[in-house]
Amino acid sequence: MPYRPFEGQHCSIARTLAIVGERWTLLVLREVLLGRRHYAEIRRETGVATNILADRLETMVQHGILEVDADGAYRATPKGLDLQPVLIALMEWGDAHAGEPPPRVLVHTRCGHDTRPEYRCSHCGEPVPPQELRARPGPGATEQMRAAGVLPAG
C-alpha cells in the first residue's frame, strides 16, 4: 500500500504509523532483524502473500528502513535498526498480556544472559517506569499543544 499520512494529525506516532503501521510491516522487519534477509525466507517465516510482502519491502526500502544488497538480501539501515526498541516493546507487551509464554527471550550478547531492556532517565540515570513519564510541548509543537502544556496533567 502506498504511504498515507494521517491527515490533520500533528503527531510523531501518526507520522511513524504512516510508514510502518500497515499490517505485516513490523513482522517483515522482525524477520530481517532476526537474520532472515531473503525474500523467500521472509515469506516462509511470515506466510504473508507475495504481493503484500513485495509492497512492504518496497515501502521500507523507499523510506530508508531497509536496503537491498547486490545479492538481493535485505538489511536494516541505521534508521531500520532504530525501530528495534519498538519491536521489543511490542514483544514484551505481548509476552505480558497476550496470554501465552514468550516464544523468544532477549539475550545480551556481551554477557550471554537473558535481559529485559528498561527506560532510564538520560539526565539522572534512574529507571523510569511508564507511570512517571509525561510529555511536554517540543520544538515542533503547535500553539494548541503549547497551551495544553504537560500531558497527562499530573
Beta strands, then each sheet from edge to edge (+ up, - down):
strand 1: 66-68
strand 2: 74-76
sheet 1: 1+ 2-
end
